[in-house]
Amino acid sequence: MIKRFFILSSLCMVLGVSAQKSHTVVQGDNPYNIAKKYGITVDELLKLNPKHKDGKLAIGDVLTIKSDRAATAVATKPVVADKVHTTAGSAVGKIVLQPKQTIYGITKQYRISETDLRKLNPELDSHMKIGDEITLPLASIKKYADQQTVIATAKPVEIPAEKPVTATPVAEGENYVIQAKDNYYRITKQFGISQQDLFALNPGLEEKGLKPGESIKIKRTNTNTDTVTVTEPANPKAKMDSGNEKSSSASNVVAGDDYVTYTVQQGDTVFSIVNKFGVSIDELIALNPDLSKGLKTGMVLRIKKQDAAYVKKNGDALSVILMLPFGYSTNETQYRGMALDFLTGAKLAIERNARGGQKLDIKIVDSGNEASFKNSLTQINPENTDLIIGPFFKSNVIDVLDFTKNQKIPVVAPFANTPELYNYSNLIIVETNNQTYADKIVEEVKGIYSNQKIYVVADAKKENANYLKSGLEKAVKNSEVIIVNSAADIQLDQNMMTGQSAPVIAILANDDNAAGEAFANKVVALSKEVQGVKAFSMFYSPVFEKKVDELSQASLVYLMDRKINTDGSFEKEILAAYKSKYCKTPPKYAIVGFDVVNDMLTRENRKGEIFKQMNKVQTQLATKFEFVKSKANGAYVNTGYRVIRLVP
């Protein structure tokens, strides 16, 4: 049988899965009003339609739309509060907050809405530190707590029923006093604005949270009285980069505490402006609703201030530090092999870029182990460093970011990816997170689902499995999703009418190779018993390539970061160079080392302006790099991956 692989690329999927629709462009259409019509952002619309990424549309163009909902008008009818799933007088308990737990993660694990969670924990936002106690329904704790530390209590809690809230008309510029039971969702629904608009109108609100008694803006004023005009500095180096614009004695940029205003010049486009100021299209439109009518010369736009861009310090040569956990300082060698392999690939990338004319000053720092790490920071001179690649571990990455926070040096995290890191604007996160993979699997299953039982093989933590189950139940109506601990627990269904065996859908949510082997064997066995079994895996396992023919019968679809196209000319060149240098094919972490270092160095220019190149999508030896901002002034996160389909 011919072995066939189909490798596709994909963007990061948003939480949940939406139906695919299309829209034919008619006279008067533009990206903003189309996105608004279907309830999506302009950025999402343009990502779904890369041929139109410049925003230019022609009548008759057919656009892909991802939406389960049409845009709705601002609510004037009463807004009814979410149903409370915890009944009045029911017993509650407490959990002790663990590392990496978030509000979103708690709602998913314990099957509770954020509204109910906040009712049980009125001061939730200020009680999300490790070791804090969170109140939850006792029944949910008993059912879903797993190994989490629990403080049980039988004391019933009374949750007062909420009366319907009526959205009352509000005058331009009017403020709103935060109530005890308010949350972002309730306020945005009540006043018919987006959460993004709410944050834009109230700088700092996202960070500090809602505090009862404080006043917030809920409607935009039409004036810009809070800005102060400043003239251009005398120092030409301090001028804002204005592309090909003619210089003038006064700047067309006006600065305030949280915003700048920009006067649109002849030849400007929306896309040139967002690139100039490093903001997203949606952020720009949120602050300037009149853009929906088109961009006009002389228009004054409000633009949220961004962090100052990094400025190179080290002359012509790019000063780069590699922080690798050799562990020599403490004679611990747990990660030494991993670090050495990473270094071999990194050296190949460095030599390749140096031969291409790039001037590099490379310093390798042994980051030791967790205990000795901070001593390694003494080897870094933040005043003379342009790029730091590493360290490997989250806590160490945070230490480096804190150490270099005044200089905003670009820091690359090869493996760490947690929401705790998303607030650092000078951080580049290479590892694609598991939720991105799970969202893609949900999308794939939704596309082929036809009333089959769905089995999800979990790992010990069940975090991936629970997330998948939640996503599938939302995306596929009336689906029966069963989480199992082992592939051996997957069973064929039975047709109620005929009594014959019926196919099922099997999903692997465990990245252990032994679990992958057991999953593959089970899927192959089930496929021999009945046709129509479908298999999916969030992760790659070596057995998938050993049993291509058998797994093709189940149309296995799996995801992976690193898949080498051995037929590609670039790939052949790099593989040959590595073998010539080290007399072997590159192991896993050598591939990672080459890909990460080569990608970062090829994004750099002579000025060290790596962040200006982050919008490029690049595929190296085996890794796809497609970075998106986690949020305004947040970290750059890689959302690239490959989809492998085995076709019978």
Sequence and secondary structure as in RCSB ss.txt:
>XXXX:A:sequence
MIKRFFILSSLCMVLGVSAQKSHTVVQGDNPYNIAKKYGITVDELLKLNPKHKDGKLAIGDVLTIKSDRAATAVA
TKPVVADKVHTTAGSAVGKIVLQPKQTIYGITKQYRISETDLRKLNPELDSHMKIGDEITLPLASIKKYADQQTV
IATAKPVEIPAEKPVTATPVAEGENYVIQAKDNYYRITKQFGISQQDLFALNPGLEEKGLKPGESIKIKRTNTNT
DTVTVTEPANPKAKMDSGNEKSSSASNVVAGDDYVTYTVQQGDTVFSIVNKFGVSIDELIALNPDLSKGLKTGMV
LRIKKQDAAYVKKNGDALSVILMLPFGYSTNETQYRGMALDFLTGAKLAIERNARGGQKLDIKIVDSGNEASFKN
SLTQINPENTDLIIGPFFKSNVIDVLDFTKNQKIPVVAPFANTPELYNYSNLIIVETNNQTYADKIVEEVKGIYS
NQKIYVVADAKKENANYLKSGLEKAVKNSEVIIVNSAADIQLDQNMMTGQSAPVIAILANDDNAAGEAFANKVVA
LSKEVQGVKAFSMFYSPVFEKKVDELSQASLVYLMDRKINTDGSFEKEILAAYKSKYCKTPPKYAIVGFDVVNDM
LTRENRKGEIFKQMNKVQTQLATKFEFVKSKANGAYVNTGYRVIRLVP
>XXXX:A:secstr
    EEEEEE    SS   EEEEE  TT  HHHHHHHHT  HHHHHHH GGGTT    TT EEEEE SS      
 SEE     SS TTEEEEEEE  TT  HHHHHHHTT  HHHHHHH TTGGG  STT EEEEEHHHHHHH TT  E
EEEEEEE       EE     TT EEE  TT  HHHHHHHHT  HHHHHHHSTTHHHH   TT EEE S  S  T
T B     SSGGGS   TT    SS SEEE SSEEEEE  TT  HHHHHHHHT  HHHHHHH GGGGG   TT E
EEEE         STTSEEEEEEE   GGGT  TTHHHHHHHHHHHHHHHHHHHHTT  EEEEEEE   TTTHHH
HGGG  GGG SEEE  SSHHHHHHHHHHTTTTT  EEESS   GGGTT TTEEE S  HHHHHHHHHHHHHHH S
S  EEEE  SS HHHHHHHHHHHHHSTT  EEEESSGGG   EE TTT  EE  EEEE    HHHHHHHHHHHHH
HHHHSTT EEEESS  THHHHTHHHHHTTT EEEESB   TTSHHHHHHHHHHHHHHSS   HHHHHHHHHHHHH
HHH  TT  GGGGTT  EE SSBEE EEESSTT  EEE  EEEEEE  
